[in-house]
Amino acid sequence: GWGLFKILFLNARYGPTTAMLMTLAVLTFVVGLVSEQVTTLLYASSARAAEAAQAEIEKEVRDKADEG
């Protein structure tokens, strides 16, 4: 809180450990965003595949009902 405010707005000095921690925080945040996007893509493709399989099953059921 206060330390970050001093660094960003009051031009206070900071050491290498602070720079490393801020870099790791940003990197962790970006990895989380990428992970969320990958999960969304995987879920969307599996949902599309499930819908296609369900449509194929329904088509087969209709075809058999029409025959019988």
mmCIF file of the N, C-alpha and C atoms, coordinates in Angstrom:
data_MODEL
# 
_entry.id   MODEL 
# 
loop_
_atom_site.group_PDB 
_atom_site.id 
_atom_site.type_symbol 
_atom_site.label_atom_id 
_atom_site.label_alt_id 
_atom_site.label_comp_id 
_atom_site.label_asym_id 
_atom_site.label_entity_id 
_atom_site.label_seq_id 
_atom_site.pdbx_PDB_ins_code 
_atom_site.Cartn_x 
_atom_site.Cartn_y 
_atom_site.Cartn_z 
_atom_site.occupancy 
_atom_site.B_iso_or_equiv 
_atom_site.pdbx_formal_charge 
_atom_site.auth_seq_id 
_atom_site.auth_comp_id 
_atom_site.auth_asym_id 
_atom_site.auth_atom_id 
_atom_site.pdbx_PDB_model_num 
ATOM 1   N N  . GLY A 1 1  ? 0.797   -1.185  0.000   1.00 0.00 ? 1  GLY A N  1 
ATOM 2   C CA . GLY A 1 1  ? 0.000   0.000   0.000   1.00 0.00 ? 1  GLY A CA 1 
ATOM 3   C C  . GLY A 1 1  ? 0.848   1.261   0.000   1.00 0.00 ? 1  GLY A C  1 
ATOM 4   N N  . TRP A 1 2  ? 1.262   1.662   1.193   1.00 0.00 ? 2  TRP A N  1 
ATOM 5   C CA . TRP A 1 2  ? 1.946   2.942   1.357   1.00 0.00 ? 2  TRP A CA 1 
ATOM 6   C C  . TRP A 1 2  ? 3.291   2.953   0.638   1.00 0.00 ? 2  TRP A C  1 
ATOM 7   N N  . GLY A 1 3  ? 4.026   1.848   0.717   1.00 0.00 ? 3  GLY A N  1 
ATOM 8   C CA . GLY A 1 3  ? 5.327   1.788   0.047   1.00 0.00 ? 3  GLY A CA 1 
ATOM 9   C C  . GLY A 1 3  ? 5.202   1.928   -1.462  1.00 0.00 ? 3  GLY A C  1 
ATOM 10  N N  . LEU A 1 4  ? 4.208   1.261   -2.049  1.00 0.00 ? 4  LEU A N  1 
ATOM 11  C CA . LEU A 1 4  ? 3.980   1.377   -3.488  1.00 0.00 ? 4  LEU A CA 1 
ATOM 12  C C  . LEU A 1 4  ? 3.561   2.789   -3.863  1.00 0.00 ? 4  LEU A C  1 
ATOM 13  N N  . PHE A 1 5  ? 2.753   3.425   -3.020  1.00 0.00 ? 5  PHE A N  1 
ATOM 14  C CA . PHE A 1 5  ? 2.343   4.815   -3.264  1.00 0.00 ? 5  PHE A CA 1 
ATOM 15  C C  . PHE A 1 5  ? 3.564   5.737   -3.272  1.00 0.00 ? 5  PHE A C  1 
ATOM 16  N N  . LYS A 1 6  ? 4.454   5.542   -2.290  1.00 0.00 ? 6  LYS A N  1 
ATOM 17  C CA . LYS A 1 6  ? 5.661   6.375   -2.231  1.00 0.00 ? 6  LYS A CA 1 
ATOM 18  C C  . LYS A 1 6  ? 6.518   6.196   -3.478  1.00 0.00 ? 6  LYS A C  1 
ATOM 19  N N  . ILE A 1 7  ? 6.657   4.945   -3.922  1.00 0.00 ? 7  ILE A N  1 
ATOM 20  C CA . ILE A 1 7  ? 7.499   4.670   -5.092  1.00 0.00 ? 7  ILE A CA 1 
ATOM 21  C C  . ILE A 1 7  ? 6.905   5.287   -6.351  1.00 0.00 ? 7  ILE A C  1 
ATOM 22  N N  . LEU A 1 8  ? 5.597   5.105   -6.549  1.00 0.00 ? 8  LEU A N  1 
ATOM 23  C CA . LEU A 1 8  ? 4.969   5.539   -7.795  1.00 0.00 ? 8  LEU A CA 1 
ATOM 24  C C  . LEU A 1 8  ? 4.709   7.039   -7.854  1.00 0.00 ? 8  LEU A C  1 
ATOM 25  N N  . PHE A 1 9  ? 4.310   7.645   -6.734  1.00 0.00 ? 9  PHE A N  1 
ATOM 26  C CA . PHE A 1 9  ? 3.858   9.033   -6.774  1.00 0.00 ? 9  PHE A CA 1 
ATOM 27  C C  . PHE A 1 9  ? 4.787   10.029  -6.091  1.00 0.00 ? 9  PHE A C  1 
ATOM 28  N N  . LEU A 1 10 ? 5.610   9.571   -5.178  1.00 0.00 ? 10 LEU A N  1 
ATOM 29  C CA . LEU A 1 10 ? 6.484   10.492  -4.450  1.00 0.00 ? 10 LEU A CA 1 
ATOM 30  C C  . LEU A 1 10 ? 7.950   10.336  -4.846  1.00 0.00 ? 10 LEU A C  1 
ATOM 31  N N  . ASN A 1 11 ? 8.211   9.538   -5.888  1.00 0.00 ? 11 ASN A N  1 
ATOM 32  C CA . ASN A 1 11 ? 9.577   9.320   -6.381  1.00 0.00 ? 11 ASN A CA 1 
ATOM 33  C C  . ASN A 1 11 ? 10.539  8.855   -5.294  1.00 0.00 ? 11 ASN A C  1 
ATOM 34  N N  . ALA A 1 12 ? 10.056  7.982   -4.430  1.00 0.00 ? 12 ALA A N  1 
ATOM 35  C CA . ALA A 1 12 ? 10.920  7.434   -3.386  1.00 0.00 ? 12 ALA A CA 1 
ATOM 36  C C  . ALA A 1 12 ? 11.840  6.379   -3.995  1.00 0.00 ? 12 ALA A C  1 
ATOM 37  N N  . ARG A 1 13 ? 12.939  6.111   -3.317  1.00 0.00 ? 13 ARG A N  1 
ATOM 38  C CA . ARG A 1 13 ? 13.879  5.104   -3.800  1.00 0.00 ? 13 ARG A CA 1 
ATOM 39  C C  . ARG A 1 13 ? 13.421  3.723   -3.353  1.00 0.00 ? 13 ARG A C  1 
ATOM 40  N N  . TYR A 1 14 ? 13.798  2.720   -4.133  1.00 0.00 ? 14 TYR A N  1 
ATOM 41  C CA . TYR A 1 14 ? 13.498  1.347   -3.748  1.00 0.00 ? 14 TYR A CA 1 
ATOM 42  C C  . TYR A 1 14 ? 14.664  0.463   -4.147  1.00 0.00 ? 14 TYR A C  1 
ATOM 43  N N  . GLY A 1 15 ? 14.783  -0.654  -3.457  1.00 0.00 ? 15 GLY A N  1 
ATOM 44  C CA . GLY A 1 15 ? 15.922  -1.537  -3.675  1.00 0.00 ? 15 GLY A CA 1 
ATOM 45  C C  . GLY A 1 15 ? 15.631  -2.629  -4.681  1.00 0.00 ? 15 GLY A C  1 
ATOM 46  N N  . PRO A 1 16 ? 16.634  -3.459  -4.936  1.00 0.00 ? 16 PRO A N  1 
ATOM 47  C CA . PRO A 1 16 ? 16.472  -4.534  -5.916  1.00 0.00 ? 16 PRO A CA 1 
ATOM 48  C C  . PRO A 1 16 ? 15.456  -5.593  -5.486  1.00 0.00 ? 16 PRO A C  1 
ATOM 49  N N  . THR A 1 17 ? 15.325  -5.821  -4.183  1.00 0.00 ? 17 THR A N  1 
ATOM 50  C CA . THR A 1 17 ? 14.343  -6.800  -3.716  1.00 0.00 ? 17 THR A CA 1 
ATOM 51  C C  . THR A 1 17 ? 12.931  -6.325  -4.013  1.00 0.00 ? 17 THR A C  1 
ATOM 52  N N  . THR A 1 18 ? 12.682  -5.041  -3.825  1.00 0.00 ? 18 THR A N  1 
ATOM 53  C CA . THR A 1 18 ? 11.367  -4.483  -4.134  1.00 0.00 ? 18 THR A CA 1 
ATOM 54  C C  . THR A 1 18 ? 11.071  -4.604  -5.622  1.00 0.00 ? 18 THR A C  1 
ATOM 55  N N  . ALA A 1 19 ? 12.055  -4.319  -6.447  1.00 0.00 ? 19 ALA A N  1 
ATOM 56  C CA . ALA A 1 19 ? 11.868  -4.444  -7.895  1.00 0.00 ? 19 ALA A CA 1 
ATOM 57  C C  . ALA A 1 19 ? 11.573  -5.888  -8.281  1.00 0.00 ? 19 ALA A C  1 
ATOM 58  N N  . MET A 1 20 ? 12.269  -6.823  -7.665  1.00 0.00 ? 20 MET A N  1 
ATOM 59  C CA . MET A 1 20 ? 12.038  -8.233  -7.953  1.00 0.00 ? 20 MET A CA 1 
ATOM 60  C C  . MET A 1 20 ? 10.629  -8.647  -7.541  1.00 0.00 ? 20 MET A C  1 
ATOM 61  N N  . LEU A 1 21 ? 10.190  -8.231  -6.361  1.00 0.00 ? 21 LEU A N  1 
ATOM 62  C CA . LEU A 1 21 ? 8.860   -8.599  -5.884  1.00 0.00 ? 21 LEU A CA 1 
ATOM 63  C C  . LEU A 1 21 ? 7.765   -8.001  -6.760  1.00 0.00 ? 21 LEU A C  1 
ATOM 64  N N  . MET A 1 22 ? 7.937   -6.753  -7.182  1.00 0.00 ? 22 MET A N  1 
ATOM 65  C CA . MET A 1 22 ? 6.932   -6.143  -8.061  1.00 0.00 ? 22 MET A CA 1 
ATOM 66  C C  . MET A 1 22 ? 6.910   -6.839  -9.416  1.00 0.00 ? 22 MET A C  1 
ATOM 67  N N  . THR A 1 23 ? 8.079   -7.216  -9.928  1.00 0.00 ? 23 THR A N  1 
ATOM 68  C CA . THR A 1 23 ? 8.142   -7.935  -11.199 1.00 0.00 ? 23 THR A CA 1 
ATOM 69  C C  . THR A 1 23 ? 7.464   -9.293  -11.087 1.00 0.00 ? 23 THR A C  1 
ATOM 70  N N  . LEU A 1 24 ? 7.712   -10.002 -10.004 1.00 0.00 ? 24 LEU A N  1 
ATOM 71  C CA . LEU A 1 24 ? 7.070   -11.300 -9.802  1.00 0.00 ? 24 LEU A CA 1 
ATOM 72  C C  . LEU A 1 24 ? 5.560   -11.165 -9.663  1.00 0.00 ? 24 LEU A C  1 
ATOM 73  N N  . ALA A 1 25 ? 5.100   -10.102 -9.021  1.00 0.00 ? 25 ALA A N  1 
ATOM 74  C CA . ALA A 1 25 ? 3.659   -9.884  -8.886  1.00 0.00 ? 25 ALA A CA 1 
ATOM 75  C C  . ALA A 1 25 ? 3.010   -9.676  -10.245 1.00 0.00 ? 25 ALA A C  1 
ATOM 76  N N  . VAL A 1 26 ? 3.626   -8.863  -11.086 1.00 0.00 ? 26 VAL A N  1 
ATOM 77  C CA . VAL A 1 26 ? 3.083   -8.619  -12.429 1.00 0.00 ? 26 VAL A CA 1 
ATOM 78  C C  . VAL A 1 26 ? 3.133   -9.901  -13.255 1.00 0.00 ? 26 VAL A C  1 
ATOM 79  N N  . LEU A 1 27 ? 4.225   -10.634 -13.167 1.00 0.00 ? 27 LEU A N  1 
ATOM 80  C CA . LEU A 1 27 ? 4.366   -11.879 -13.920 1.00 0.00 ? 27 LEU A CA 1 
ATOM 81  C C  . LEU A 1 27 ? 3.317   -12.907 -13.491 1.00 0.00 ? 27 LEU A C  1 
ATOM 82  N N  . THR A 1 28 ? 3.077   -13.026 -12.197 1.00 0.00 ? 28 THR A N  1 
ATOM 83  C CA . THR A 1 28 ? 2.054   -13.941 -11.692 1.00 0.00 ? 28 THR A CA 1 
ATOM 84  C C  . THR A 1 28 ? 0.674   -13.552 -12.196 1.00 0.00 ? 28 THR A C  1 
ATOM 85  N N  . PHE A 1 29 ? 0.385   -12.271 -12.210 1.00 0.00 ? 29 PHE A N  1 
ATOM 86  C CA . PHE A 1 29 ? -0.897  -11.784 -12.711 1.00 0.00 ? 29 PHE A CA 1 
ATOM 87  C C  . PHE A 1 29 ? -1.075  -12.132 -14.188 1.00 0.00 ? 29 PHE A C  1 
ATOM 88  N N  . VAL A 1 30 ? -0.036  -11.920 -14.985 1.00 0.00 ? 30 VAL A N  1 
ATOM 89  C CA . VAL A 1 30 ? -0.119  -12.205 -16.423 1.00 0.00 ? 30 VAL A CA 1 
ATOM 90  C C  . VAL A 1 30 ? -0.280  -13.707 -16.667 1.00 0.00 ? 30 VAL A C  1 
ATOM 91  N N  . VAL A 1 31 ? 0.425   -14.537 -15.920 1.00 0.00 ? 31 VAL A N  1 
ATOM 92  C CA . VAL A 1 31 ? 0.276   -15.991 -16.057 1.00 0.00 ? 31 VAL A CA 1 
ATOM 93  C C  . VAL A 1 31 ? -1.153  -16.403 -15.711 1.00 0.00 ? 31 VAL A C  1 
ATOM 94  N N  . GLY A 1 32 ? -1.743  -15.774 -14.706 1.00 0.00 ? 32 GLY A N  1 
ATOM 95  C CA . GLY A 1 32 ? -3.136  -16.056 -14.369 1.00 0.00 ? 32 GLY A CA 1 
ATOM 96  C C  . GLY A 1 32 ? -4.085  -15.697 -15.491 1.00 0.00 ? 32 GLY A C  1 
ATOM 97  N N  . LEU A 1 33 ? -3.854  -14.560 -16.147 1.00 0.00 ? 33 LEU A N  1 
ATOM 98  C CA . LEU A 1 33 ? -4.705  -14.163 -17.275 1.00 0.00 ? 33 LEU A CA 1 
ATOM 99  C C  . LEU A 1 33 ? -4.593  -15.153 -18.432 1.00 0.00 ? 33 LEU A C  1 
ATOM 100 N N  . VAL A 1 34 ? -3.371  -15.559 -18.746 1.00 0.00 ? 34 VAL A N  1 
ATOM 101 C CA . VAL A 1 34 ? -3.169  -16.521 -19.834 1.00 0.00 ? 34 VAL A CA 1 
ATOM 102 C C  . VAL A 1 34 ? -3.827  -17.856 -19.487 1.00 0.00 ? 34 VAL A C  1 
ATOM 103 N N  . SER A 1 35 ? -3.683  -18.290 -18.250 1.00 0.00 ? 35 SER A N  1 
ATOM 104 C CA . SER A 1 35 ? -4.292  -19.541 -17.819 1.00 0.00 ? 35 SER A CA 1 
ATOM 105 C C  . SER A 1 35 ? -5.808  -19.492 -17.960 1.00 0.00 ? 35 SER A C  1 
ATOM 106 N N  . GLU A 1 36 ? -6.399  -18.379 -17.608 1.00 0.00 ? 36 GLU A N  1 
ATOM 107 C CA . GLU A 1 36 ? -7.850  -18.225 -17.734 1.00 0.00 ? 36 GLU A CA 1 
ATOM 108 C C  . GLU A 1 36 ? -8.285  -18.312 -19.199 1.00 0.00 ? 36 GLU A C  1 
ATOM 109 N N  . GLN A 1 37 ? -7.528  -17.704 -20.090 1.00 0.00 ? 37 GLN A N  1 
ATOM 110 C CA . GLN A 1 37 ? -7.873  -17.737 -21.510 1.00 0.00 ? 37 GLN A CA 1 
ATOM 111 C C  . GLN A 1 37 ? -7.746  -19.151 -22.078 1.00 0.00 ? 37 GLN A C  1 
ATOM 112 N N  . VAL A 1 38 ? -6.701  -19.876 -21.696 1.00 0.00 ? 38 VAL A N  1 
ATOM 113 C CA . VAL A 1 38 ? -6.519  -21.248 -22.170 1.00 0.00 ? 38 VAL A CA 1 
ATOM 114 C C  . VAL A 1 38 ? -7.664  -22.129 -21.681 1.00 0.00 ? 38 VAL A C  1 
ATOM 115 N N  . THR A 1 39 ? -8.038  -21.983 -20.416 1.00 0.00 ? 39 THR A N  1 
ATOM 116 C CA . THR A 1 39 ? -9.143  -22.765 -19.866 1.00 0.00 ? 39 THR A CA 1 
ATOM 117 C C  . THR A 1 39 ? -10.439 -22.467 -20.594 1.00 0.00 ? 39 THR A C  1 
ATOM 118 N N  . THR A 1 40 ? -10.686 -21.210 -20.896 1.00 0.00 ? 40 THR A N  1 
ATOM 119 C CA . THR A 1 40 ? -11.895 -20.835 -21.624 1.00 0.00 ? 40 THR A CA 1 
ATOM 120 C C  . THR A 1 40 ? -11.914 -21.458 -23.011 1.00 0.00 ? 40 THR A C  1 
ATOM 121 N N  . LEU A 1 41 ? -10.781 -21.433 -23.703 1.00 0.00 ? 41 LEU A N  1 
ATOM 122 C CA . LEU A 1 41 ? -10.713 -22.039 -25.033 1.00 0.00 ? 41 LEU A CA 1 
ATOM 123 C C  . LEU A 1 41 ? -10.947 -23.544 -24.979 1.00 0.00 ? 41 LEU A C  1 
ATOM 124 N N  . LEU A 1 42 ? -10.345 -24.217 -24.010 1.00 0.00 ? 42 LEU A N  1 
ATOM 125 C CA . LEU A 1 42 ? -10.530 -25.659 -23.892 1.00 0.00 ? 42 LEU A CA 1 
ATOM 126 C C  . LEU A 1 42 ? -11.974 -26.002 -23.563 1.00 0.00 ? 42 LEU A C  1 
ATOM 127 N N  . TYR A 1 43 ? -12.577 -25.239 -22.670 1.00 0.00 ? 43 TYR A N  1 
ATOM 128 C CA . TYR A 1 43 ? -13.966 -25.494 -22.292 1.00 0.00 ? 43 TYR A CA 1 
ATOM 129 C C  . TYR A 1 43 ? -14.893 -25.252 -23.478 1.00 0.00 ? 43 TYR A C  1 
ATOM 130 N N  . ALA A 1 44 ? -14.648 -24.204 -24.240 1.00 0.00 ? 44 ALA A N  1 
ATOM 131 C CA . ALA A 1 44 ? -15.504 -23.884 -25.386 1.00 0.00 ? 44 ALA A CA 1 
ATOM 132 C C  . ALA A 1 44 ? -15.406 -24.974 -26.449 1.00 0.00 ? 44 ALA A C  1 
ATOM 133 N N  . SER A 1 45 ? -14.201 -25.473 -26.721 1.00 0.00 ? 45 SER A N  1 
ATOM 134 C CA . SER A 1 45 ? -14.061 -26.509 -27.750 1.00 0.00 ? 45 SER A CA 1 
ATOM 135 C C  . SER A 1 45 ? -14.685 -27.822 -27.287 1.00 0.00 ? 45 SER A C  1 
ATOM 136 N N  . SER A 1 46 ? -14.569 -28.163 -26.008 1.00 0.00 ? 46 SER A N  1 
ATOM 137 C CA . SER A 1 46 ? -15.180 -29.403 -25.526 1.00 0.00 ? 46 SER A CA 1 
ATOM 138 C C  . SER A 1 46 ? -16.698 -29.277 -25.500 1.00 0.00 ? 46 SER A C  1 
ATOM 139 N N  . ALA A 1 47 ? -17.214 -28.085 -25.230 1.00 0.00 ? 47 ALA A N  1 
ATOM 140 C CA . ALA A 1 47 ? -18.664 -27.878 -25.253 1.00 0.00 ? 47 ALA A CA 1 
ATOM 141 C C  . ALA A 1 47 ? -19.189 -28.012 -26.679 1.00 0.00 ? 47 ALA A C  1 
ATOM 142 N N  . ARG A 1 48 ? -18.447 -27.474 -27.655 1.00 0.00 ? 48 ARG A N  1 
ATOM 143 C CA . ARG A 1 48 ? -18.856 -27.611 -29.058 1.00 0.00 ? 48 ARG A CA 1 
ATOM 144 C C  . ARG A 1 48 ? -18.844 -29.080 -29.483 1.00 0.00 ? 48 ARG A C  1 
ATOM 145 N N  . ALA A 1 49 ? -17.845 -29.832 -29.064 1.00 0.00 ? 49 ALA A N  1 
ATOM 146 C CA . ALA A 1 49 ? -17.763 -31.250 -29.415 1.00 0.00 ? 49 ALA A CA 1 
ATOM 147 C C  . ALA A 1 49 ? -18.917 -32.025 -28.782 1.00 0.00 ? 49 ALA A C  1 
ATOM 148 N N  . ALA A 1 50 ? -19.265 -31.695 -27.552 1.00 0.00 ? 50 ALA A N  1 
ATOM 149 C CA . ALA A 1 50 ? -20.379 -32.364 -26.883 1.00 0.00 ? 50 ALA A CA 1 
ATOM 150 C C  . ALA A 1 50 ? -21.699 -32.051 -27.582 1.00 0.00 ? 50 ALA A C  1 
ATOM 151 N N  . GLU A 1 51 ? -21.878 -30.809 -28.008 1.00 0.00 ? 51 GLU A N  1 
ATOM 152 C CA . GLU A 1 51 ? -23.102 -30.444 -28.729 1.00 0.00 ? 51 GLU A CA 1 
ATOM 153 C C  . GLU A 1 51 ? -23.192 -31.184 -30.058 1.00 0.00 ? 51 GLU A C  1 
ATOM 154 N N  . ALA A 1 52 ? -22.079 -31.316 -30.760 1.00 0.00 ? 52 ALA A N  1 
ATOM 155 C CA . ALA A 1 52 ? -22.073 -32.032 -32.035 1.00 0.00 ? 52 ALA A CA 1 
ATOM 156 C C  . ALA A 1 52 ? -22.401 -33.508 -31.826 1.00 0.00 ? 52 ALA A C  1 
ATOM 157 N N  . ALA A 1 53 ? -21.847 -34.113 -30.788 1.00 0.00 ? 53 ALA A N  1 
ATOM 158 C CA . ALA A 1 53 ? -22.128 -35.516 -30.498 1.00 0.00 ? 53 ALA A CA 1 
ATOM 159 C C  . ALA A 1 53 ? -23.596 -35.702 -30.138 1.00 0.00 ? 53 ALA A C  1 
ATOM 160 N N  . GLN A 1 54 ? -24.136 -34.792 -29.350 1.00 0.00 ? 54 GLN A N  1 
ATOM 161 C CA . GLN A 1 54 ? -25.549 -34.868 -28.974 1.00 0.00 ? 54 GLN A CA 1 
ATOM 162 C C  . GLN A 1 54 ? -26.443 -34.734 -30.205 1.00 0.00 ? 54 GLN A C  1 
ATOM 163 N N  . ALA A 1 55 ? -26.105 -33.837 -31.112 1.00 0.00 ? 55 ALA A N  1 
ATOM 164 C CA . ALA A 1 55 ? -26.891 -33.660 -32.337 1.00 0.00 ? 55 ALA A CA 1 
ATOM 165 C C  . ALA A 1 55 ? -26.840 -34.925 -33.191 1.00 0.00 ? 55 ALA A C  1 
ATOM 166 N N  . GLU A 1 56 ? -25.687 -35.571 -33.251 1.00 0.00 ? 56 GLU A N  1 
ATOM 167 C CA . GLU A 1 56 ? -25.555 -36.815 -34.020 1.00 0.00 ? 56 GLU A CA 1 
ATOM 168 C C  . GLU A 1 56 ? -26.417 -37.920 -33.413 1.00 0.00 ? 56 GLU A C  1 
ATOM 169 N N  . ILE A 1 57 ? -26.429 -38.017 -32.097 1.00 0.00 ? 57 ILE A N  1 
ATOM 170 C CA . ILE A 1 57 ? -27.258 -39.027 -31.422 1.00 0.00 ? 57 ILE A CA 1 
ATOM 171 C C  . ILE A 1 57 ? -28.732 -38.764 -31.692 1.00 0.00 ? 57 ILE A C  1 
ATOM 172 N N  . GLU A 1 58 ? -29.149 -37.507 -31.584 1.00 0.00 ? 58 GLU A N  1 
ATOM 173 C CA . GLU A 1 58 ? -30.551 -37.168 -31.834 1.00 0.00 ? 58 GLU A CA 1 
ATOM 174 C C  . GLU A 1 58 ? -30.939 -37.482 -33.279 1.00 0.00 ? 58 GLU A C  1 
ATOM 175 N N  . LYS A 1 59 ? -30.031 -37.252 -34.217 1.00 0.00 ? 59 LYS A N  1 
ATOM 176 C CA . LYS A 1 59 ? -30.301 -37.562 -35.630 1.00 0.00 ? 59 LYS A CA 1 
ATOM 177 C C  . LYS A 1 59 ? -30.484 -39.059 -35.822 1.00 0.00 ? 59 LYS A C  1 
ATOM 178 N N  . GLU A 1 60 ? -29.629 -39.866 -35.189 1.00 0.00 ? 60 GLU A N  1 
ATOM 179 C CA . GLU A 1 60 ? -29.752 -41.318 -35.292 1.00 0.00 ? 60 GLU A CA 1 
ATOM 180 C C  . GLU A 1 60 ? -31.064 -41.803 -34.692 1.00 0.00 ? 60 GLU A C  1 
ATOM 181 N N  . VAL A 1 61 ? -31.465 -41.221 -33.573 1.00 0.00 ? 61 VAL A N  1 
ATOM 182 C CA . VAL A 1 61 ? -32.727 -41.608 -32.935 1.00 0.00 ? 61 VAL A CA 1 
ATOM 183 C C  . VAL A 1 61 ? -33.898 -41.264 -33.842 1.00 0.00 ? 61 VAL A C  1 
ATOM 184 N N  . ARG A 1 62 ? -33.873 -40.089 -34.458 1.00 0.00 ? 62 ARG A N  1 
ATOM 185 C CA . ARG A 1 62 ? -34.952 -39.701 -35.377 1.00 0.00 ? 62 ARG A CA 1 
ATOM 186 C C  . ARG A 1 62 ? -35.001 -40.632 -36.591 1.00 0.00 ? 62 ARG A C  1 
ATOM 187 N N  . ASP A 1 63 ? -33.826 -40.973 -37.124 1.00 0.00 ? 63 ASP A N  1 
ATOM 188 C CA . ASP A 1 63 ? -33.780 -41.866 -38.284 1.00 0.00 ? 63 ASP A CA 1 
ATOM 189 C C  . ASP A 1 63 ? -34.361 -43.239 -37.951 1.00 0.00 ? 63 ASP A C  1 
ATOM 190 N N  . LYS A 1 64 ? -34.031 -43.775 -36.776 1.00 0.00 ? 64 LYS A N  1 
ATOM 191 C CA . LYS A 1 64 ? -34.564 -45.076 -36.373 1.00 0.00 ? 64 LYS A CA 1 
ATOM 192 C C  . LYS A 1 64 ? -36.061 -44.996 -36.117 1.00 0.00 ? 64 LYS A C  1 
ATOM 193 N N  . ALA A 1 65 ? -36.526 -43.866 -35.576 1.00 0.00 ? 65 ALA A N  1 
ATOM 194 C CA . ALA A 1 65 ? -37.961 -43.702 -35.334 1.00 0.00 ? 65 ALA A CA 1 
ATOM 195 C C  . ALA A 1 65 ? -38.715 -43.624 -36.657 1.00 0.00 ? 65 ALA A C  1 
ATOM 196 N N  . ASP A 1 66 ? -38.120 -42.996 -37.654 1.00 0.00 ? 66 ASP A N  1 
ATOM 197 C CA . ASP A 1 66 ? -38.763 -42.903 -38.968 1.00 0.00 ? 66 ASP A CA 1 
ATOM 198 C C  . ASP A 1 66 ? -38.832 -44.275 -39.645 1.00 0.00 ? 66 ASP A C  1 
ATOM 199 N N  . GLU A 1 67 ? -37.822 -45.116 -39.423 1.00 0.00 ? 67 GLU A N  1 
ATOM 200 C CA . GLU A 1 67 ? -37.808 -46.452 -40.019 1.00 0.00 ? 67 GLU A CA 1 
ATOM 201 C C  . GLU A 1 67 ? -38.854 -47.354 -39.377 1.00 0.00 ? 67 GLU A C  1 
ATOM 202 N N  . GLY A 1 68 ? -39.030 -47.202 -38.060 1.00 0.00 ? 68 GLY A N  1 
ATOM 203 C CA . GLY A 1 68 ? -39.904 -48.124 -37.332 1.00 0.00 ? 68 GLY A CA 1 
ATOM 204 C C  . GLY A 1 68 ? -41.273 -47.632 -37.255 1.00 0.00 ? 68 GLY A C  1 
# 
